[in-house]
Amino acid sequence: MLGYLVKRLLRSVITLFIIVVIVFVMLRQMPVEGYFNDYDNMTPEAVQNALQNMGLLDPIPTQLTRFIKDFVRGDLGVSYRYRVNYPIAKIVADKAPLSLTFGGIAMLIGLPLGFGLGILMARSKGKWIAGIGTAYIVIMQSVPLAVIYLVIQLVFTSLFRIPLLYSSSNPRTWILPIATLALPTIATYGLWLRRYMVDEQNRDYIKLAKAKGVPSKFIWYRHVFRNAVVPLVQLIPASILATLSGSIYVESLYSIPGMGGLLVDVIKRQDNTMVQALVILFAAVSILGLLLGDLLMVLVDPRISLTAKTRTR
């Protein structure tokens, strides 16, 4: 177990390092205006002096080494346009709790409903209930989410008079963002759980259990569901962390001042240092989710070997 953990951690660190290098180098090719709030009023000499003081005229390897050292210590630099000379780490600390709240509630709703939908569809194969679930999944998977979100806005704001834009003092404004975040999760887990349960139902050991007279309820939940949910376990940590970190589009759509909307905002403002820090943070969250998913799958499925290689004939 320890050897497997070290190997996966090493791979994750290497992947994150590659992403950091790519993002860092690409943003260094952007115009220098992104490092100044009053660039239009500065002389070329002032711009060069400021760049020299910020260390942006040093060789790229030197800048990259300095950035990685600061990043490891939790120093993400300062913002030059969003909040002039304000630490990015403090901005993230202010924004993250709101995204965590929305994402946490959405996952608490989406995961149980997704599993419930998958179980219901698998047990109602060929019935109208399964047909409705299939239609819902097809719509969520095939129609662009931007279109679905706009339809949700039009329907719920006009029929139910639910406010569109987020307000911290009005809990009703939380309904649409949470529902919007939860809907894709419900469809994804419903789709894959239903598929895995149907596949598991056709296994020989399930047919043998039925032939021996094992109760149907026991077969469904003790064998079919338990084995079908194992492949999905790997996806859960990544889904949770991605949702908790904030949906870029959803938060922008409802004017939620969280992590997702923050990235869109700083891109519009061309705040290079903040774009760099946020992109790397989102990448780190995704890598952490994949790492936790692999480890969780090993824990729930004892059939997975961490050391011995499978022999091939």
C-alpha positions as CSV (number, residue, x, y, z in Angstrom):
1,M,0.0,0.0,0.0
2,L,2.8,2.4,0.9
3,G,4.6,1.7,-2.3
4,Y,1.5,2.3,-4.4
5,L,0.8,5.5,-2.5
6,V,4.3,6.8,-3.1
7,K,4.1,6.0,-6.8
8,R,0.8,7.7,-7.3
9,L,1.9,10.8,-5.3
10,L,5.0,11.0,-7.5
11,R,3.0,10.8,-10.7
12,S,0.6,13.5,-9.4
13,V,3.5,15.8,-8.5
14,I,5.1,15.3,-11.9
15,T,1.8,16.1,-13.6
16,L,1.3,19.2,-11.6
17,F,4.8,20.3,-12.3
18,I,4.2,20.0,-16.0
19,I,1.0,22.0,-15.8
20,V,2.8,24.7,-13.8
21,V,5.6,25.0,-16.3
22,I,3.1,25.2,-19.3
23,V,0.9,27.8,-17.6
24,F,3.8,29.8,-16.4
25,V,5.6,30.0,-19.7
26,M,2.4,30.7,-21.7
27,L,1.4,33.6,-19.4
28,R,4.9,35.0,-19.7
29,Q,4.1,35.4,-23.5
30,M,1.1,37.7,-22.7
31,P,1.4,41.5,-23.0
32,V,2.9,43.2,-20.0
33,E,-0.2,45.3,-19.6
34,G,-1.6,42.6,-17.3
35,Y,0.9,43.5,-14.6
36,F,0.0,47.2,-14.4
37,N,-3.3,48.9,-13.4
38,D,-2.3,52.3,-15.0
39,Y,-0.2,51.0,-17.9
40,D,-1.5,53.7,-20.3
41,N,-0.2,56.5,-18.1
42,M,3.3,54.9,-17.7
43,T,6.4,55.8,-19.7
44,P,8.4,53.0,-21.3
45,E,11.2,53.6,-18.8
46,A,8.8,53.3,-15.9
47,V,7.4,50.0,-17.3
48,Q,10.9,48.6,-17.6
49,N,11.9,49.6,-14.1
50,A,8.7,48.1,-12.7
51,L,9.2,44.8,-14.6
52,Q,12.8,44.7,-13.3
53,N,11.6,45.2,-9.7
54,M,9.0,42.5,-10.1
55,G,11.7,40.1,-11.4
56,L,9.9,39.7,-14.7
57,L,13.0,40.5,-16.7
58,D,14.9,37.6,-15.2
59,P,15.4,34.4,-17.2
60,I,12.3,32.2,-17.4
61,P,14.0,29.3,-15.4
62,T,14.9,31.8,-12.6
63,Q,11.3,33.1,-12.5
64,L,9.9,29.6,-12.5
65,T,12.1,28.4,-9.7
66,R,11.1,31.5,-7.6
67,F,7.4,31.0,-8.3
68,I,7.5,27.2,-7.4
69,K,9.3,28.0,-4.1
70,D,6.7,30.7,-3.2
71,F,3.8,28.4,-4.3
72,V,5.0,25.6,-2.0
73,R,5.0,28.1,0.9
74,G,1.4,29.1,0.0
75,D,2.4,32.5,-1.5
76,L,0.5,32.9,-4.8
77,G,1.8,36.4,-5.5
78,V,-0.2,39.6,-5.6
79,S,-2.9,40.9,-7.9
80,Y,-2.1,43.8,-10.2
81,R,-5.5,44.6,-11.6
82,Y,-8.3,42.9,-9.6
83,R,-7.1,44.3,-6.3
84,V,-3.9,46.2,-6.7
85,N,-1.0,44.7,-4.7
86,Y,-3.4,42.5,-2.7
87,P,-2.2,39.0,-1.9
88,I,-3.9,36.4,-4.1
89,A,-4.0,33.8,-1.3
90,K,-6.2,36.2,0.8
91,I,-8.5,36.7,-2.2
92,V,-8.9,33.0,-2.6
93,A,-9.5,32.5,1.1
94,D,-12.3,35.1,0.9
95,K,-14.0,33.5,-2.1
96,A,-13.5,29.8,-1.4
97,P,-16.1,29.4,1.4
98,L,-19.0,30.5,-0.8
99,S,-18.0,28.0,-3.5
100,L,-17.6,25.3,-0.9
101,T,-21.1,26.0,0.5
102,F,-22.8,25.9,-2.9
103,G,-20.8,22.9,-4.1
104,G,-21.3,21.0,-0.9
105,I,-25.0,21.4,-0.9
106,A,-25.2,20.5,-4.6
107,M,-23.2,17.3,-4.1
108,L,-25.3,16.3,-1.1
109,I,-28.3,16.5,-3.3
110,G,-26.8,15.2,-6.6
111,L,-25.1,12.0,-5.4
112,P,-28.0,10.4,-3.6
113,L,-30.4,11.4,-6.4
114,G,-28.0,10.1,-9.0
115,F,-27.6,6.8,-7.3
116,G,-31.3,6.6,-6.7
117,L,-32.0,7.3,-10.4
118,G,-29.6,4.6,-11.5
119,I,-31.1,2.0,-9.2
120,L,-34.6,2.9,-10.2
121,M,-33.8,2.7,-13.9
122,A,-32.0,-0.6,-13.5
123,R,-34.8,-2.2,-11.6
124,S,-37.5,-0.8,-13.9
125,K,-35.9,-1.8,-17.1
126,G,-38.5,-1.6,-20.0
127,K,-41.0,0.4,-17.9
128,W,-42.1,4.0,-18.3
129,I,-40.1,5.1,-15.2
130,A,-36.9,3.9,-16.9
131,G,-38.0,5.7,-20.1
132,I,-38.4,9.0,-18.2
133,G,-35.0,8.6,-16.6
134,T,-33.4,7.8,-20.0
135,A,-35.0,10.9,-21.5
136,Y,-33.7,13.1,-18.7
137,I,-30.1,11.6,-19.1
138,V,-30.2,12.0,-22.9
139,I,-31.2,15.7,-22.6
140,M,-28.5,16.4,-20.0
141,Q,-25.8,14.6,-22.0
142,S,-26.7,15.8,-25.5
143,V,-28.0,19.4,-25.1
144,P,-25.4,22.0,-24.3
145,L,-25.5,22.9,-20.6
146,A,-25.6,26.6,-21.5
147,V,-28.9,26.0,-23.2
148,I,-30.3,23.9,-20.3
149,Y,-29.2,26.6,-17.8
150,L,-30.9,29.3,-19.8
151,V,-34.1,27.3,-20.0
152,I,-34.0,26.8,-16.2
153,Q,-33.6,30.5,-15.7
154,L,-36.5,31.4,-18.0
155,V,-38.9,28.8,-16.5
156,F,-38.2,29.2,-12.8
157,T,-37.9,33.0,-12.8
158,S,-41.1,33.5,-14.8
159,L,-43.3,30.7,-13.3
160,F,-42.1,30.5,-9.7
161,R,-40.8,34.1,-9.4
162,I,-37.4,32.8,-8.1
163,P,-34.8,35.7,-8.2
164,L,-32.1,35.2,-10.7
165,L,-29.1,36.9,-9.2
166,Y,-27.5,35.7,-6.0
167,S,-28.0,37.7,-2.8
168,S,-26.4,36.7,0.5
169,S,-29.5,38.0,2.3
170,N,-32.1,36.1,0.3
171,P,-31.9,32.3,0.6
172,R,-34.3,31.9,-2.4
173,T,-31.6,33.1,-4.7
174,W,-29.6,29.9,-3.8
175,I,-32.2,27.6,-5.3
176,L,-31.3,28.0,-9.0
177,P,-27.5,27.8,-8.6
178,I,-27.7,24.7,-6.4
179,A,-30.2,23.0,-8.7
180,T,-28.0,23.9,-11.7
181,L,-24.9,22.4,-10.2
182,A,-26.7,19.2,-9.1
183,L,-28.5,18.4,-12.3
184,P,-25.4,17.2,-14.3
185,T,-24.2,15.2,-11.3
186,I,-27.6,13.4,-11.1
187,A,-27.5,12.5,-14.8
188,T,-23.9,11.3,-14.8
189,Y,-24.2,9.0,-11.8
190,G,-27.6,7.8,-12.8
191,L,-26.4,6.9,-16.3
192,W,-23.3,5.0,-15.2
193,L,-24.8,3.2,-12.2
194,R,-27.7,2.0,-14.3
195,R,-25.3,0.7,-16.9
196,Y,-23.1,-1.1,-14.4
197,M,-26.0,-2.6,-12.6
198,V,-27.5,-4.0,-15.8
199,D,-24.2,-5.4,-16.7
200,E,-23.8,-6.9,-13.3
201,Q,-27.3,-8.4,-13.4
202,N,-26.2,-10.6,-16.3
203,R,-23.3,-12.1,-14.6
204,D,-23.2,-15.8,-14.0
205,Y,-23.0,-15.6,-10.2
206,I,-26.2,-13.5,-10.2
207,K,-28.0,-16.1,-12.3
208,L,-26.8,-18.8,-10.0
209,A,-28.0,-16.9,-7.0
210,K,-31.5,-16.6,-8.6
211,A,-31.5,-20.3,-9.4
212,K,-30.7,-21.1,-5.7
213,G,-33.7,-19.0,-4.6
214,V,-31.9,-16.1,-3.0
215,P,-34.3,-13.3,-2.4
216,S,-34.4,-10.7,-5.2
217,K,-34.0,-7.8,-2.8
218,F,-30.9,-9.3,-1.3
219,I,-29.4,-10.0,-4.8
220,W,-30.0,-6.4,-5.9
221,Y,-28.5,-4.6,-3.0
222,R,-26.0,-7.1,-1.6
223,H,-24.5,-8.1,-4.9
224,V,-25.6,-6.1,-8.0
225,F,-25.5,-2.6,-6.4
226,R,-22.4,-3.3,-4.3
227,N,-20.3,-4.4,-7.2
228,A,-21.8,-1.9,-9.7
229,V,-20.9,1.1,-7.5
230,V,-17.2,0.2,-7.3
231,P,-16.2,1.8,-10.7
232,L,-18.1,4.9,-9.7
233,V,-16.2,5.3,-6.5
234,Q,-13.2,6.4,-8.4
235,L,-15.1,9.4,-9.8
236,I,-16.6,10.6,-6.6
237,P,-13.6,12.5,-5.1
238,A,-12.9,14.3,-8.3
239,S,-16.6,15.3,-8.7
240,I,-16.8,16.5,-5.2
241,L,-13.6,18.6,-5.4
242,A,-14.5,20.0,-8.8
243,T,-18.0,21.0,-7.6
244,L,-16.7,22.4,-4.3
245,S,-14.1,24.5,-6.1
246,G,-16.9,26.3,-7.9
247,S,-18.4,26.0,-11.3
248,I,-16.9,28.7,-13.6
249,Y,-20.0,29.1,-15.8
250,V,-22.7,28.7,-13.1
251,E,-21.2,31.2,-10.7
252,S,-20.8,33.7,-13.5
253,L,-24.3,33.1,-14.7
254,Y,-25.8,33.9,-11.3
255,S,-23.3,36.5,-10.2
256,I,-22.0,34.5,-7.3
257,P,-18.8,36.0,-5.9
258,G,-17.0,32.6,-5.6
259,M,-14.0,30.9,-7.1
260,G,-15.6,30.1,-10.5
261,G,-16.7,33.6,-11.1
262,L,-13.4,35.0,-9.9
263,L,-11.5,33.2,-12.7
264,V,-13.8,34.7,-15.3
265,D,-13.4,38.1,-13.8
266,V,-9.6,38.1,-13.7
267,I,-9.4,36.8,-17.3
268,K,-11.5,39.8,-18.4
269,R,-9.3,42.1,-16.4
270,Q,-6.2,40.5,-17.9
271,D,-4.7,40.1,-14.4
272,N,-2.0,37.7,-15.4
273,T,-0.7,36.7,-11.9
274,M,-4.2,35.9,-10.7
275,V,-5.1,33.9,-13.9
276,Q,-1.8,31.9,-13.4
277,A,-2.5,31.2,-9.7
278,L,-6.2,30.2,-10.2
279,V,-5.5,27.9,-13.2
280,I,-2.8,26.1,-11.2
281,L,-5.1,25.8,-8.2
282,F,-7.9,24.3,-10.2
283,A,-5.4,21.9,-11.8
284,A,-4.1,20.9,-8.4
285,V,-7.7,20.2,-7.2
286,S,-8.4,18.0,-10.2
287,I,-5.2,16.0,-9.7
288,L,-5.9,15.6,-6.0
289,G,-9.4,14.3,-6.9
290,L,-8.0,11.7,-9.3
291,L,-5.4,10.6,-6.7
292,L,-8.1,10.2,-4.0
293,G,-10.3,8.4,-6.5
294,D,-7.6,5.8,-7.2
295,L,-6.9,5.3,-3.5
296,L,-10.6,5.1,-2.6
297,M,-11.2,2.5,-5.3
298,V,-8.4,0.3,-3.9
299,L,-10.0,0.5,-0.4
300,V,-13.5,-0.5,-1.5
301,D,-12.4,-3.2,-4.0
302,P,-10.1,-5.9,-2.4
303,R,-9.8,-7.5,-5.8
304,I,-7.4,-4.8,-6.9
305,S,-3.8,-5.8,-6.2
306,L,-1.3,-3.1,-5.3
307,T,1.8,-5.1,-5.8
308,A,1.4,-8.3,-7.8
309,K,1.1,-7.9,-11.6
310,T,-1.6,-9.8,-13.4
311,R,-0.2,-12.7,-15.4
312,T,-1.0,-13.0,-19.0
313,R,-1.3,-16.2,-21.0
